[in-house]
Amino acid sequence: MGFTEKSYIGVIITTLAVAGWYMAEAFAAASAGQTSIAEFGPTMWTVMGVYVVLIIAVMIVTAILSKGEGEEMGEFDERDQLIDMRAERTGSYAQSVGLFGLLVMLTMEVSAFALANTIMGIMAFATILTFALRLYYYRRGA
Amino acid sequence: MTQAALAKAIGMTRQTIIAIEQGRYSPSLEAAFQIAQALDAPFEEVFQYGDGATAKQKED
């Protein structure tokens, strides 16, 4: 397993963990009746910031762990491009379906809190799906 | 020639060479010609389609 696949596993695990943490925070806030988006906003931005930092850390750790194996890091050949395009295409389909559902929610005039958390959920799901598909194509063939 | 040397010669990653050898990836035509050239072997000797027999061989 090369650096690329290891990094994808790291991204999937990190996204799942952060998304789970975020959803737990959102659910707790909703249960406590604190559904003001202005009050929940700082939590949202904090989670996003933590996510970015964690992803960077995962990439650095993966690069360090892969260095001794003589893997080519940063190289992106035609196979990598093909896998990337196929996974991104399916991920974008999932995101489009999610956005359509968001439109439906808008017509139902749901709260900004629900809309914001739905957007976060859609982005997390699309990211996990895209990276899982990349992993699948690497292991089973593009 | 090692996988790493072949990969470096044609500008691909070693993982891609491994995938080609294991049949998990079909290279582009350009890449296939580059592989044959790097191995200094005829194209038909490096890549076969299906069971590897040519149409003429099947006819015979």
N, CA and C atoms of all chains as a GROMACS GRO file, in nm:
protein
  606
    1MET      N    1   0.086  -0.120   0.000
    1MET     CA    2   0.000   0.000   0.000
    1MET      C    3   0.089   0.124   0.000
    2GLY      N    4   0.069   0.209  -0.098
    2GLY     CA    5   0.153   0.326  -0.110
    2GLY      C    6   0.103   0.444  -0.029
    3PHE      N    7   0.178   0.556  -0.045
    3PHE     CA    8   0.144   0.678   0.027
    3PHE      C    9   0.002   0.725  -0.006
    4THR      N   10  -0.033   0.717  -0.136
    4THR     CA   11  -0.164   0.766  -0.180
    4THR      C   12  -0.277   0.695  -0.108
    5GLU      N   13  -0.271   0.560  -0.107
    5GLU     CA   14  -0.379   0.484  -0.043
    5GLU      C   15  -0.382   0.509   0.107
    6LYS      N   16  -0.264   0.515   0.168
    6LYS     CA   17  -0.260   0.541   0.312
    6LYS      C   18  -0.320   0.678   0.345
    7SER      N   19  -0.290   0.776   0.260
    7SER     CA   20  -0.343   0.910   0.286
    7SER      C   21  -0.495   0.913   0.271
    8TYR      N   22  -0.546   0.835   0.175
    8TYR     CA   23  -0.691   0.830   0.156
    8TYR      C   24  -0.759   0.766   0.277
    9ILE      N   25  -0.700   0.661   0.331
    9ILE     CA   26  -0.756   0.597   0.451
    9ILE      C   27  -0.754   0.697   0.567
   10GLY      N   28  -0.645   0.772   0.577
   10GLY     CA   29  -0.635   0.873   0.681
   10GLY      C   30  -0.742   0.980   0.669
   11VAL      N   31  -0.768   1.023   0.545
   11VAL     CA   32  -0.871   1.126   0.522
   11VAL      C   33  -1.010   1.072   0.558
   12ILE      N   34  -1.036   0.948   0.520
   12ILE     CA   35  -1.168   0.888   0.549
   12ILE      C   36  -1.188   0.878   0.700
   13ILE      N   37  -1.090   0.827   0.770
   13ILE     CA   38  -1.102   0.811   0.915
   13ILE      C   39  -1.118   0.947   0.982
   14THR      N   40  -1.036   1.044   0.939
   14THR     CA   41  -1.043   1.178   0.999
   14THR      C   42  -1.179   1.242   0.973
   15THR      N   43  -1.228   1.230   0.850
   15THR     CA   44  -1.358   1.290   0.816
   15THR      C   45  -1.470   1.225   0.895
   16LEU      N   46  -1.465   1.094   0.907
   16LEU     CA   47  -1.568   1.022   0.986
   16LEU      C   48  -1.564   1.068   1.132
   17ALA      N   49  -1.444   1.078   1.187
   17ALA     CA   50  -1.431   1.116   1.328
   17ALA      C   51  -1.480   1.259   1.351
   18VAL      N   52  -1.436   1.352   1.266
   18VAL     CA   53  -1.474   1.492   1.284
   18VAL      C   54  -1.623   1.512   1.257
   19ALA      N   55  -1.675   1.444   1.153
   19ALA     CA   56  -1.817   1.455   1.122
   19ALA      C   57  -1.901   1.399   1.238
   20GLY      N   58  -1.855   1.287   1.293
   20GLY     CA   59  -1.927   1.228   1.407
   20GLY      C   60  -1.926   1.322   1.526
   21TRP      N   61  -1.809   1.383   1.551
   21TRP     CA   62  -1.798   1.479   1.661
   21TRP      C   63  -1.890   1.598   1.637
   22TYR      N   64  -1.890   1.650   1.514
   22TYR     CA   65  -1.972   1.766   1.480
   22TYR      C   66  -2.121   1.735   1.495
   23MET      N   67  -2.162   1.618   1.443
   23MET     CA   68  -2.304   1.582   1.452
   23MET      C   69  -2.346   1.564   1.598
   24ALA      N   70  -2.257   1.513   1.680
   24ALA     CA   71  -2.287   1.498   1.823
   24ALA      C   72  -2.307   1.636   1.887
   25GLU      N   73  -2.220   1.732   1.850
   25GLU     CA   74  -2.233   1.869   1.901
   25GLU      C   75  -2.364   1.933   1.854
   26ALA      N   76  -2.396   1.913   1.727
   26ALA     CA   77  -2.519   1.972   1.671
   26ALA      C   78  -2.642   1.910   1.736
   27PHE      N   79  -2.638   1.778   1.755
   27PHE     CA   80  -2.752   1.710   1.816
   27PHE      C   81  -2.770   1.756   1.960
   28ALA      N   82  -2.659   1.772   2.031
   28ALA     CA   83  -2.666   1.818   2.170
   28ALA      C   84  -2.724   1.958   2.176
   29ALA      N   85  -2.682   2.043   2.082
   29ALA     CA   86  -2.734   2.180   2.080
   29ALA      C   87  -2.883   2.181   2.049
   30ALA      N   88  -2.922   2.098   1.952
   30ALA     CA   89  -3.063   2.092   1.915
   30ALA      C   90  -3.148   2.038   2.030
   31SER      N   91  -3.094   1.938   2.099
   31SER     CA   92  -3.167   1.880   2.213
   31SER      C   93  -3.185   1.980   2.325
   32ALA      N   94  -3.085   2.068   2.338
   32ALA     CA   95  -3.093   2.170   2.444
   32ALA      C   96  -3.172   2.292   2.400
   33GLY      N   97  -3.223   2.288   2.278
   33GLY     CA   98  -3.303   2.398   2.227
   33GLY      C   99  -3.220   2.516   2.178
   34GLN      N  100  -3.089   2.496   2.166
   34GLN     CA  101  -3.001   2.606   2.123
   34GLN      C  102  -2.983   2.598   1.972
   35THR      N  103  -3.086   2.637   1.898
   35THR     CA  104  -3.081   2.623   1.753
   35THR      C  105  -3.058   2.756   1.682
   36SER      N  106  -2.998   2.848   1.754
   36SER     CA  107  -2.963   2.975   1.689
   36SER      C  108  -2.834   2.956   1.614
   37ILE      N  109  -2.837   2.983   1.484
   37ILE     CA  110  -2.718   2.963   1.401
   37ILE      C  111  -2.606   3.058   1.443
   38ALA      N  112  -2.643   3.175   1.494
   38ALA     CA  113  -2.542   3.271   1.539
   38ALA      C  114  -2.464   3.217   1.658
   39GLU      N  115  -2.534   3.143   1.745
   39GLU     CA  116  -2.468   3.085   1.864
   39GLU      C  117  -2.390   2.961   1.827
   40PHE      N  118  -2.438   2.885   1.730
   40PHE     CA  119  -2.372   2.759   1.693
   40PHE      C  120  -2.260   2.782   1.593
   41GLY      N  121  -2.260   2.900   1.531
   41GLY     CA  122  -2.159   2.932   1.430
   41GLY      C  123  -2.016   2.909   1.475
   42PRO      N  124  -1.974   2.961   1.593
   42PRO     CA  125  -1.837   2.939   1.639
   42PRO      C  126  -1.800   2.791   1.649
   43THR      N  127  -1.894   2.709   1.690
   43THR     CA  128  -1.867   2.564   1.698
   43THR      C  129  -1.839   2.509   1.559
   44MET      N  130  -1.920   2.554   1.464
   44MET     CA  131  -1.906   2.509   1.326
   44MET      C  132  -1.768   2.545   1.271
   45TRP      N  133  -1.728   2.670   1.290
   45TRP     CA  134  -1.599   2.715   1.238
   45TRP      C  135  -1.482   2.646   1.310
   46THR      N  136  -1.502   2.621   1.439
   46THR     CA  137  -1.398   2.550   1.516
   46THR      C  138  -1.377   2.410   1.460
   47VAL      N  139  -1.488   2.342   1.435
   47VAL     CA  140  -1.478   2.205   1.380
   47VAL      C  141  -1.410   2.207   1.244
   48MET      N  142  -1.445   2.304   1.161
   48MET     CA  143  -1.382   2.313   1.029
   48MET      C  144  -1.233   2.337   1.041
   49GLY      N  145  -1.195   2.426   1.132
   49GLY     CA  146  -1.054   2.456   1.153
   49GLY      C  147  -0.978   2.333   1.203
   50VAL      N  148  -1.038   2.262   1.297
   50VAL     CA  149  -0.977   2.140   1.350
   50VAL      C  150  -0.961   2.037   1.239
   51TYR      N  151  -1.062   2.027   1.154
   51TYR     CA  152  -1.060   1.931   1.043
   51TYR      C  153  -0.942   1.958   0.949
   52VAL      N  154  -0.925   2.085   0.913
   52VAL     CA  155  -0.815   2.122   0.823
   52VAL      C  156  -0.680   2.088   0.887
   53VAL      N  157  -0.666   2.122   1.014
   53VAL     CA  158  -0.540   2.095   1.084
   53VAL      C  159  -0.513   1.945   1.091
   54LEU      N  160  -0.618   1.868   1.120
   54LEU     CA  161  -0.603   1.723   1.131
   54LEU      C  162  -0.565   1.661   0.997
   55ILE      N  163  -0.628   1.709   0.890
   55ILE     CA  164  -0.598   1.655   0.757
   55ILE      C  165  -0.451   1.682   0.722
   56ILE      N  166  -0.405   1.802   0.751
   56ILE     CA  167  -0.264   1.835   0.725
   56ILE      C  168  -0.172   1.744   0.807
   57ALA      N  169  -0.209   1.723   0.933
   57ALA     CA  170  -0.129   1.636   1.020
   57ALA      C  171  -0.128   1.493   0.968
   58VAL      N  172  -0.243   1.445   0.922
   58VAL     CA  173  -0.252   1.309   0.867
   58VAL      C  174  -0.161   1.295   0.745
   59MET      N  175  -0.161   1.396   0.659
   59MET     CA  176  -0.077   1.391   0.539
   59MET      C  177   0.071   1.389   0.576
   60ILE      N  178   0.109   1.469   0.674
   60ILE     CA  179   0.249   1.474   0.716
   60ILE      C  180   0.291   1.341   0.776
   61VAL      N  181   0.207   1.287   0.863
   61VAL     CA  182   0.238   1.158   0.926
   61VAL      C  183   0.248   1.047   0.821
   62THR      N  184   0.154   1.047   0.728
   62THR     CA  185   0.155   0.945   0.622
   62THR      C  186   0.280   0.958   0.537
   63ALA      N  187   0.318   1.080   0.505
   63ALA     CA  188   0.440   1.102   0.426
   63ALA      C  189   0.562   1.051   0.501
   64ILE      N  190   0.569   1.075   0.629
   64ILE     CA  191   0.683   1.029   0.710
   64ILE      C  192   0.686   0.877   0.714
   65LEU      N  193   0.569   0.817   0.732
   65LEU     CA  194   0.562   0.670   0.739
   65LEU      C  195   0.592   0.605   0.605
   66SER      N  196   0.564   0.676   0.495
   66SER     CA  197   0.585   0.618   0.362
   66SER      C  198   0.725   0.645   0.309
   67LYS      N  199   0.798   0.734   0.372
   67LYS     CA  200   0.927   0.774   0.320
   67LYS      C  201   1.024   0.658   0.312
   68GLY      N  202   1.022   0.574   0.414
   68GLY     CA  203   1.116   0.463   0.418
   68GLY      C  204   1.086   0.354   0.317
   69GLU      N  205   0.968   0.359   0.256
   69GLU     CA  206   0.932   0.254   0.162
   69GLU      C  207   0.967   0.292   0.020
   70GLY      N  208   1.029   0.406   0.001
   70GLY     CA  209   1.070   0.447  -0.132
   70GLY      C  210   0.953   0.480  -0.222
   71GLU      N  211   0.841   0.521  -0.165
   71GLU     CA  212   0.725   0.551  -0.247
   71GLU      C  213   0.741   0.686  -0.315
   72GLU      N  214   0.682   0.698  -0.432
   72GLU     CA  215   0.687   0.825  -0.501
   72GLU      C  216   0.571   0.910  -0.452
   73MET      N  217   0.604   1.017  -0.383
   73MET     CA  218   0.499   1.103  -0.332
   73MET      C  219   0.486   1.224  -0.422
   74GLY      N  220   0.366   1.267  -0.442
   74GLY     CA  221   0.345   1.384  -0.525
   74GLY      C  222   0.341   1.353  -0.673
   75GLU      N  223   0.372   1.227  -0.711
   75GLU     CA  224   0.365   1.192  -0.852
   75GLU      C  225   0.223   1.152  -0.884
   76PHE      N  226   0.174   1.199  -0.997
   76PHE     CA  227   0.035   1.180  -1.034
   76PHE      C  228   0.031   1.139  -1.180
   77ASP      N  229   0.027   1.006  -1.205
   77ASP     CA  230   0.031   0.964  -1.345
   77ASP      C  231  -0.110   0.944  -1.398
   78GLU      N  232  -0.122   0.883  -1.518
   78GLU     CA  233  -0.252   0.872  -1.586
   78GLU      C  234  -0.350   0.787  -1.506
   79ARG      N  235  -0.298   0.684  -1.436
   79ARG     CA  236  -0.387   0.599  -1.356
   79ARG      C  237  -0.445   0.679  -1.239
   80ASP      N  238  -0.361   0.758  -1.176
   80ASP     CA  239  -0.407   0.842  -1.065
   80ASP      C  240  -0.512   0.941  -1.114
   81GLN      N  241  -0.489   0.997  -1.232
   81GLN     CA  242  -0.585   1.094  -1.288
   81GLN      C  243  -0.718   1.029  -1.318
   82LEU      N  244  -0.714   0.907  -1.375
   82LEU     CA  245  -0.836   0.836  -1.409
   82LEU      C  246  -0.917   0.802  -1.285
   83ILE      N  247  -0.848   0.750  -1.183
   83ILE     CA  248  -0.916   0.716  -1.057
   83ILE      C  249  -0.974   0.841  -0.993
   84ASP      N  250  -0.896   0.950  -0.997
   84ASP     CA  251  -0.940   1.076  -0.938
   84ASP      C  252  -1.067   1.126  -1.007
   85MET      N  253  -1.067   1.121  -1.140
   85MET     CA  254  -1.183   1.171  -1.216
   85MET      C  255  -1.306   1.087  -1.190
   86ARG      N  256  -1.291   0.955  -1.187
   86ARG     CA  257  -1.406   0.868  -1.167
   86ARG      C  258  -1.465   0.887  -1.027
   87ALA      N  259  -1.378   0.894  -0.927
   87ALA     CA  260  -1.426   0.910  -0.790
   87ALA      C  261  -1.491   1.046  -0.770
   88GLU      N  262  -1.428   1.150  -0.826
   88GLU     CA  263  -1.483   1.286  -0.813
   88GLU      C  264  -1.618   1.296  -0.882
   89ARG      N  265  -1.634   1.226  -0.994
   89ARG     CA  266  -1.760   1.231  -1.068
   89ARG      C  267  -1.874   1.175  -0.983
   90THR      N  268  -1.850   1.058  -0.924
   90THR     CA  269  -1.954   0.997  -0.841
   90THR      C  270  -1.979   1.080  -0.716
   91GLY      N  271  -1.872   1.134  -0.658
   91GLY     CA  272  -1.888   1.219  -0.540
   91GLY      C  273  -1.970   1.343  -0.572
   92SER      N  274  -1.952   1.398  -0.692
   92SER     CA  275  -2.027   1.517  -0.730
   92SER      C  276  -2.174   1.484  -0.752
   93TYR      N  277  -2.200   1.360  -0.801
   93TYR     CA  278  -2.340   1.318  -0.816
   93TYR      C  279  -2.408   1.316  -0.678
   94ALA      N  280  -2.338   1.259  -0.579
   94ALA     CA  281  -2.394   1.252  -0.444
   94ALA      C  282  -2.417   1.392  -0.389
   95GLN      N  283  -2.323   1.481  -0.416
   95GLN     CA  284  -2.337   1.618  -0.368
   95GLN      C  285  -2.456   1.687  -0.435
   96SER      N  286  -2.477   1.659  -0.564
   96SER     CA  287  -2.590   1.718  -0.637
   96SER      C  288  -2.722   1.671  -0.578
   97VAL      N  289  -2.730   1.541  -0.548
   97VAL     CA  290  -2.853   1.488  -0.486
   97VAL      C  291  -2.876   1.556  -0.352
   98GLY      N  292  -2.770   1.573  -0.276
   98GLY     CA  293  -2.782   1.641  -0.148
   98GLY      C  294  -2.828   1.784  -0.162
   99LEU      N  295  -2.775   1.853  -0.263
   99LEU     CA  296  -2.816   1.993  -0.286
   99LEU      C  297  -2.962   2.001  -0.328
  100PHE      N  298  -3.007   1.902  -0.404
  100PHE     CA  299  -3.147   1.899  -0.442
  100PHE      C  300  -3.234   1.883  -0.318
  101GLY      N  301  -3.190   1.794  -0.229
  101GLY     CA  302  -3.264   1.777  -0.103
  101GLY      C  303  -3.265   1.906  -0.023
  102LEU      N  304  -3.156   1.979  -0.032
  102LEU     CA  305  -3.146   2.109   0.038
  102LEU      C  306  -3.248   2.208  -0.017
  103LEU      N  307  -3.266   2.206  -0.148
  103LEU     CA  308  -3.367   2.292  -0.211
  103LEU      C  309  -3.506   2.258  -0.159
  104VAL      N  310  -3.530   2.128  -0.147
  104VAL     CA  311  -3.661   2.084  -0.095
  104VAL      C  312  -3.680   2.138   0.047
  105MET      N  313  -3.573   2.129   0.126
  105MET     CA  314  -3.581   2.178   0.264
  105MET      C  315  -3.607   2.329   0.266
  106LEU      N  316  -3.547   2.401   0.171
  106LEU     CA  317  -3.568   2.546   0.164
  106LEU      C  318  -3.715   2.580   0.138
  107THR      N  319  -3.776   2.502   0.049
  107THR     CA  320  -3.916   2.528   0.017
  107THR      C  321  -4.006   2.495   0.137
  108MET      N  322  -3.953   2.410   0.227
  108MET     CA  323  -4.030   2.376   0.346
  108MET      C  324  -4.002   2.473   0.459
  109GLU      N  325  -3.914   2.571   0.431
  109GLU     CA  326  -3.883   2.678   0.526
  109GLU      C  327  -3.833   2.624   0.660
  110VAL      N  328  -3.738   2.533   0.653
  110VAL     CA  329  -3.678   2.483   0.777
  110VAL      C  330  -3.580   2.587   0.828
  111SER      N  331  -3.535   2.567   0.951
  111SER     CA  332  -3.450   2.667   1.015
  111SER      C  333  -3.312   2.672   0.952
  112ALA      N  334  -3.245   2.786   0.973
  112ALA     CA  335  -3.108   2.802   0.923
  112ALA      C  336  -3.016   2.701   0.989
  113PHE      N  337  -3.041   2.668   1.114
  113PHE     CA  338  -2.963   2.568   1.187
  113PHE      C  339  -2.968   2.434   1.114
  114ALA      N  340  -3.089   2.392   1.077
  114ALA     CA  341  -3.105   2.264   1.007
  114ALA      C  342  -3.038   2.269   0.871
  115LEU      N  343  -3.053   2.379   0.802
  115LEU     CA  344  -2.993   2.393   0.668
  115LEU      C  345  -2.841   2.385   0.677
  116ALA      N  346  -2.784   2.459   0.771
  116ALA     CA  347  -2.638   2.462   0.784
  116ALA      C  348  -2.584   2.324   0.816
  117ASN      N  349  -2.650   2.254   0.907
  117ASN     CA  350  -2.602   2.120   0.943
  117ASN      C  351  -2.623   2.020   0.831
  118THR      N  352  -2.728   2.040   0.752
  118THR     CA  353  -2.748   1.953   0.636
  118THR      C  354  -2.636   1.972   0.535
  119ILE      N  355  -2.598   2.098   0.514
  119ILE     CA  356  -2.488   2.127   0.422
  119ILE      C  357  -2.359   2.059   0.470
  120MET      N  358  -2.334   2.070   0.600
  120MET     CA  359  -2.214   2.006   0.656
  120MET      C  360  -2.219   1.855   0.635
  121GLY      N  361  -2.338   1.798   0.655
  121GLY     CA  362  -2.354   1.654   0.637
  121GLY      C  363  -2.332   1.612   0.492
  122ILE      N  364  -2.385   1.692   0.399
  122ILE     CA  365  -2.368   1.661   0.257
  122ILE      C  366  -2.221   1.665   0.219
  123MET      N  367  -2.150   1.767   0.266
  123MET     CA  368  -2.008   1.780   0.232
  123MET      C  369  -1.928   1.664   0.291
  124ALA      N  370  -1.960   1.626   0.414
  124ALA     CA  371  -1.887   1.516   0.477
  124ALA      C  372  -1.914   1.386   0.403
  125PHE      N  373  -2.041   1.361   0.370
  125PHE     CA  374  -2.077   1.238   0.300
  125PHE      C  375  -2.008   1.231   0.164
  126ALA      N  376  -2.013   1.341   0.088
  126ALA     CA  377  -1.952   1.343  -0.045
  126ALA      C  378  -1.801   1.320  -0.036
  127THR      N  379  -1.738   1.378   0.065
  127THR     CA  380  -1.593   1.360   0.083
  127THR      C  381  -1.560   1.214   0.113
  128ILE      N  382  -1.635   1.156   0.206
  128ILE     CA  383  -1.611   1.016   0.244
  128ILE      C  384  -1.634   0.925   0.124
  129LEU      N  385  -1.742   0.949   0.051
  129LEU     CA  386  -1.774   0.866  -0.065
  129LEU      C  387  -1.664   0.876  -0.172
  130THR      N  388  -1.620   0.998  -0.200
  130THR     CA  389  -1.516   1.019  -0.302
  130THR      C  390  -1.388   0.946  -0.266
  131PHE      N  391  -1.343   0.961  -0.142
  131PHE     CA  392  -1.217   0.898  -0.102
  131PHE      C  393  -1.230   0.746  -0.091
  132ALA      N  394  -1.349   0.700  -0.049
  132ALA     CA  395  -1.372   0.555  -0.042
  132ALA      C  396  -1.368   0.495  -0.183
  133LEU      N  397  -1.425   0.566  -0.278
  133LEU     CA  398  -1.423   0.518  -0.416
  133LEU      C  399  -1.282   0.518  -0.472
  134ARG      N  400  -1.203   0.620  -0.438
  134ARG     CA  401  -1.063   0.624  -0.483
  134ARG      C  402  -0.990   0.500  -0.431
  135LEU      N  403  -1.014   0.469  -0.305
  135LEU     CA  404  -0.950   0.352  -0.245
  135LEU      C  405  -0.994   0.225  -0.315
  136TYR      N  406  -1.123   0.216  -0.343
  136TYR     CA  407  -1.178   0.099  -0.411
  136TYR      C  408  -1.113   0.081  -0.549
  137TYR      N  409  -1.105   0.190  -0.625
  137TYR     CA  410  -1.047   0.181  -0.759
  137TYR      C  411  -0.899   0.145  -0.753
  138TYR      N  412  -0.827   0.194  -0.653
  138TYR     CA  413  -0.686   0.159  -0.639
  138TYR      C  414  -0.669   0.011  -0.608
  139ARG      N  415  -0.758  -0.042  -0.524
  139ARG     CA  416  -0.742  -0.182  -0.484
  139ARG      C  417  -0.796  -0.279  -0.588
  140ARG      N  418  -0.911  -0.246  -0.648
  140ARG     CA  419  -0.975  -0.340  -0.737
  140ARG      C  420  -0.945  -0.313  -0.883
  141GLY      N  421  -0.896  -0.192  -0.913
  141GLY     CA  422  -0.866  -0.162  -1.052
  141GLY      C  423  -0.959  -0.054  -1.106
  142ALA      N  424  -0.902   0.033  -1.185
  142ALA     CA  425  -0.981   0.144  -1.241
  142ALA      C  426  -1.039   0.105  -1.375
  143MET      N  427   1.504  -0.553  -1.563
  143MET     CA  428   1.470  -0.415  -1.522
  143MET      C  429   1.370  -0.420  -1.407
  144THR      N  430   1.394  -0.344  -1.304
  144THR     CA  431   1.303  -0.344  -1.189
  144THR      C  432   1.178  -0.261  -1.220
  145GLN      N  433   1.076  -0.283  -1.138
  145GLN     CA  434   0.953  -0.205  -1.154
  145GLN      C  435   0.980  -0.056  -1.136
  146ALA      N  436   1.063  -0.024  -1.038
  146ALA     CA  437   1.094   0.116  -1.011
  146ALA      C  438   1.167   0.180  -1.128
  147ALA      N  439   1.261   0.105  -1.187
  147ALA     CA  440   1.337   0.158  -1.301
  147ALA      C  441   1.245   0.178  -1.421
  148LEU      N  442   1.158   0.081  -1.447
  148LEU     CA  443   1.062   0.094  -1.558
  148LEU      C  444   0.970   0.212  -1.534
  149ALA      N  445   0.922   0.227  -1.412
  149ALA     CA  446   0.832   0.338  -1.379
  149ALA      C  447   0.901   0.472  -1.402
  150LYS      N  448   1.025   0.479  -1.360
  150LYS     CA  449   1.100   0.604  -1.377
  150LYS      C  450   1.126   0.633  -1.525
  151ALA      N  451   1.150   0.526  -1.602
  151ALA     CA  452   1.181   0.543  -1.744
  151ALA      C  453   1.063   0.599  -1.823
  152ILE      N  454   0.941   0.563  -1.782
  152ILE     CA  455   0.825   0.608  -1.859
  152ILE      C  456   0.744   0.714  -1.786
  153GLY      N  457   0.790   0.759  -1.670
  153GLY     CA  458   0.721   0.868  -1.600
  153GLY      C  459   0.594   0.826  -1.532
  154MET      N  460   0.592   0.705  -1.480
  154MET     CA  461   0.475   0.657  -1.405
  154MET      C  462   0.520   0.615  -1.266
  155THR      N  463   0.423   0.585  -1.182
  155THR     CA  464   0.458   0.539  -1.048
  155THR      C  465   0.475   0.387  -1.048
  156ARG      N  466   0.549   0.339  -0.951
  156ARG     CA  467   0.571   0.195  -0.941
  156ARG      C  468   0.438   0.123  -0.916
  157GLN      N  469   0.349   0.189  -0.842
  157GLN     CA  470   0.218   0.129  -0.815
  157GLN      C  471   0.140   0.104  -0.944
  158THR      N  472   0.154   0.196  -1.038
  158THR     CA  473   0.084   0.180  -1.167
  158THR      C  474   0.143   0.062  -1.244
  159ILE      N  475   0.275   0.048  -1.243
  159ILE     CA  476   0.340  -0.065  -1.310
  159ILE      C  477   0.290  -0.196  -1.249
  160ILE      N  478   0.281  -0.200  -1.118
  160ILE     CA  479   0.232  -0.320  -1.050
  160ILE      C  480   0.089  -0.350  -1.092
  161ALA      N  481   0.006  -0.243  -1.098
  161ALA     CA  482  -0.134  -0.261  -1.137
  161ALA      C  483  -0.145  -0.314  -1.281
  162ILE      N  484  -0.056  -0.267  -1.370
  162ILE     CA  485  -0.057  -0.314  -1.509
  162ILE      C  486  -0.020  -0.462  -1.513
  163GLU      N  487   0.084  -0.499  -1.437
  163GLU     CA  488   0.128  -0.638  -1.435
  163GLU      C  489   0.021  -0.731  -1.380
  164GLN      N  490  -0.056  -0.681  -1.285
  164GLN     CA  491  -0.160  -0.764  -1.222
  164GLN      C  492  -0.292  -0.757  -1.296
  165GLY      N  493  -0.296  -0.680  -1.405
  165GLY     CA  494  -0.418  -0.669  -1.484
  165GLY      C  495  -0.526  -0.583  -1.422
  166ARG      N  496  -0.487  -0.502  -1.325
  166ARG     CA  497  -0.587  -0.416  -1.261
  166ARG      C  498  -0.597  -0.281  -1.330
  167TYR      N  499  -0.511  -0.257  -1.428
  167TYR     CA  500  -0.515  -0.131  -1.499
  167TYR      C  501  -0.465  -0.152  -1.642
  168SER      N  502  -0.539  -0.095  -1.738
  168SER     CA  503  -0.497  -0.099  -1.879
  168SER      C  504  -0.436   0.036  -1.913
  169PRO      N  505  -0.308   0.041  -1.948
  169PRO     CA  506  -0.244   0.170  -1.976
  169PRO      C  507  -0.297   0.231  -2.105
  170SER      N  508  -0.274   0.360  -2.120
  170SER     CA  509  -0.308   0.426  -2.245
  170SER      C  510  -0.216   0.374  -2.355
  171LEU      N  511  -0.254   0.400  -2.479
  171LEU     CA  512  -0.175   0.351  -2.592
  171LEU      C  513  -0.034   0.408  -2.588
  172GLU      N  514  -0.027   0.535  -2.557
  172GLU     CA  515   0.104   0.602  -2.549
  172GLU      C  516   0.191   0.538  -2.442
  173ALA      N  517   0.131   0.514  -2.326
  173ALA     CA  518   0.206   0.453  -2.216
  173ALA      C  519   0.249   0.312  -2.252
  174ALA      N  520   0.162   0.238  -2.320
  174ALA     CA  521   0.193   0.100  -2.359
  174ALA      C  522   0.313   0.098  -2.454
  175PHE      N  523   0.316   0.191  -2.550
  175PHE     CA  524   0.429   0.199  -2.643
  175PHE      C  525   0.557   0.237  -2.568
  176GLN      N  526   0.543   0.326  -2.471
  176GLN     CA  527   0.661   0.368  -2.393
  176GLN      C  528   0.716   0.252  -2.312
  177ILE      N  529   0.627   0.166  -2.260
  177ILE     CA  530   0.671   0.050  -2.183
  177ILE      C  531   0.747  -0.046  -2.274
  178ALA      N  532   0.690  -0.073  -2.392
  178ALA     CA  533   0.756  -0.164  -2.486
  178ALA      C  534   0.893  -0.109  -2.526
  179GLN      N  535   0.899   0.021  -2.548
  179GLN     CA  536   1.025   0.084  -2.587
  179GLN      C  537   1.127   0.076  -2.474
  180ALA      N  538   1.082   0.099  -2.352
  180ALA     CA  539   1.172   0.094  -2.236
  180ALA      C  540   1.226  -0.048  -2.215
  181LEU      N  541   1.142  -0.147  -2.245
  181LEU     CA  542   1.185  -0.287  -2.230
  181LEU      C  543   1.262  -0.336  -2.353
  182ASP      N  544   1.266  -0.251  -2.455
  182ASP     CA  545   1.338  -0.284  -2.579
  182ASP      C  546   1.286  -0.415  -2.638
  183ALA      N  547   1.153  -0.425  -2.642
  183ALA     CA  548   1.088  -0.546  -2.694
  183ALA      C  549   0.974  -0.505  -2.785
  184PRO      N  550   0.938  -0.593  -2.880
  184PRO     CA  551   0.823  -0.562  -2.967
  184PRO      C  552   0.696  -0.545  -2.885
  185PHE      N  553   0.608  -0.460  -2.934
  185PHE     CA  554   0.485  -0.430  -2.863
  185PHE      C  555   0.404  -0.557  -2.835
  186GLU      N  556   0.394  -0.643  -2.939
  186GLU     CA  557   0.311  -0.764  -2.926
  186GLU      C  558   0.368  -0.862  -2.824
  187GLU      N  559   0.496  -0.849  -2.799
  187GLU     CA  560   0.559  -0.939  -2.703
  187GLU      C  561   0.528  -0.894  -2.560
  188VAL      N  562   0.509  -0.767  -2.543
  188VAL     CA  563   0.486  -0.712  -2.408
  188VAL      C  564   0.337  -0.717  -2.372
  189PHE      N  565   0.252  -0.684  -2.471
  189PHE     CA  566   0.108  -0.678  -2.444
  189PHE      C  567   0.033  -0.774  -2.534
  190GLN      N  568  -0.053  -0.856  -2.473
  190GLN     CA  569  -0.142  -0.941  -2.549
  190GLN      C  570  -0.286  -0.916  -2.505
  191TYR      N  571  -0.376  -0.938  -2.597
  191TYR     CA  572  -0.517  -0.916  -2.565
  191TYR      C  573  -0.587  -1.051  -2.552
  192GLY      N  574  -0.669  -1.066  -2.453
  192GLY     CA  575  -0.746  -1.189  -2.435
  192GLY      C  576  -0.655  -1.304  -2.398
  193ASP      N  577  -0.661  -1.414  -2.477
  193ASP     CA  578  -0.579  -1.529  -2.443
  193ASP      C  579  -0.438  -1.519  -2.503
  194GLY      N  580  -0.412  -1.404  -2.565
  194GLY     CA  581  -0.276  -1.380  -2.613
  194GLY      C  582  -0.251  -1.431  -2.753
  195ALA      N  583  -0.341  -1.516  -2.809
  195ALA     CA  584  -0.317  -1.571  -2.943
  195ALA      C  585  -0.360  -1.470  -3.048
  196THR      N  586  -0.283  -1.460  -3.157
  196THR     CA  587  -0.319  -1.368  -3.263
  196THR      C  588  -0.430  -1.430  -3.346
  197ALA      N  589  -0.493  -1.350  -3.431
  197ALA     CA  590  -0.602  -1.400  -3.515
  197ALA      C  591  -0.550  -1.510  -3.606
  198LYS      N  592  -0.431  -1.492  -3.660
  198LYS     CA  593  -0.372  -1.590  -3.750
  198LYS      C  594  -0.345  -1.722  -3.677
  199GLN      N  595  -0.299  -1.713  -3.555
  199GLN     CA  596  -0.270  -1.835  -3.478
  199GLN      C  597  -0.398  -1.911  -3.454
  200LYS      N  598  -0.508  -1.838  -3.428
  200LYS     CA  599  -0.636  -1.904  -3.403
  200LYS      C  600  -0.686  -1.970  -3.528
  201GLU      N  601  -0.659  -1.905  -3.644
  201GLU     CA  602  -0.702  -1.959  -3.772
  201GLU      C  603  -0.628  -2.088  -3.803
  202ASP      N  604  -0.498  -2.091  -3.771
  202ASP     CA  605  -0.418  -2.211  -3.792
  202ASP      C  606  -0.459  -2.320  -3.692
   0.00000   0.00000   0.00000
